[in-house]
Amino acid sequence: MRAAYYEKNGPARDVLRVGEVETGEPGRGEVRVRLATSGVNPSDVKNRAGITRKIAFPRVIPHSDGAGEIDRVGEGVAASRIGERVWVWNGQWRRAFGTAAQSIVLPAEQAVPLPANVRLEAGACLGIPAYTAYQAVEYAGIGDGSTVLVAAGAGAVGHYAIQFAKKRGATVLTTVSSSAKADLARQVGADHTIDYKREDVGARVMAITGKRGVDAVIEMDLAVNAHLLPGVLRPEGTVAIYGGSAPEPAIPFPFLLQSSITLRFLLVYNMPPALRARATADITRMLEADALIHNVAQTFALADIIAAHEAVETGKTMGNVVVLTG
């Protein structure tokens, strides 16, 4: 099969290759998925670059998310699953071979049925972005009547977080950096958009909430945005944090201490099994009802995987980047 791979860490243009590799066979409890799409996430490009972790295998096929059709099953897996459309999660988590290929072998539970009404491009957006958004909304304690500030509402995770928060009955505020991104956030339900490049985020939040502050913040980069927390968050509020651009970010400790703020960190790869099961069920119901909006911003051929990685690294893409592997 054809796959993209790297054998050392480094810039995409220096280390990514596309070529023929061995096609895997499923073992007990496993399935093989003939992939049509592969999602490219920031963690994928950081891993390839060696920013978050150094290469742990002689050869790595990157990416954890993707979608396609099961074409073979291992012992213990029902043969009826052959031909099933699925989306996959944690494809390359602690494994050498991810979804940037024509097929992948992985445990059967990591191949989730994809409703017929959902495009395979959208299926490649669910494993990291949608699961992260779901877990963040859960950890933020969002419920009916809550107010929440979602950082980067036009981003891959923020886009889903807005939708999950609205489904729970929350009022959603979100930060954006342009009018185009504000439009994207409003299209999925954001009640208020705040252009952090042109507006005082704290002043806007206090004006919207009647000087009360929001109940929770869903944060994509604690290192960059921690200084905003005293101006936006009510006492005893919660911050659900799924990312950061510095290994030891500075935080407004006196405010956090005196206001009894809860910081909840989350890594989607280690999502608790019970929560993942609940998330999968809820996401599936929304998919079946066409109640979840996806934002595939750019698609690339497998041969153009370098450009796909570079598109993610720029941080300018408004939505998900997907590689077509079929």
Salt bridges, closest charged atoms under 4 A:
GLU7 OE2 - ARG59 NH2 2.88
GLU25 OE2 - ARG32 NH1 3.30
GLU25 OE1 - ARG72 NH1 2.89
GLU69 OE2 - ARG34 NH2 3.25
ASP71 OD1 - ARG32 NE 2.98
GLU75 OE2 - ARG28 NH1 2.97
GLU84 OE1 - ARG81 NH2 2.54
GLU121 OE2 - ARG119 NH2 3.22
GLU138 OE1 - ARG168 NH2 2.75
GLU138 OE2 - ARG278 NH2 2.98
ASP183 OD1 - ARG186 NH2 2.65
ASP191 OD2 - LYS166 NZ 2.91
ASP195 OD2 - ARG198 NH1 2.80
GLU199 OE2 - ARG204 NH1 2.67
ASP215 OD1 - ARG212 NH1 2.88
ASP215 OD1 - ARG234 NE 2.57
ASP282 OD1 - ARG285 NH2 2.27
GLU310 OE2 - ARG13 NE 2.77
GLU313 OE2 - ARG48 NH2 2.87
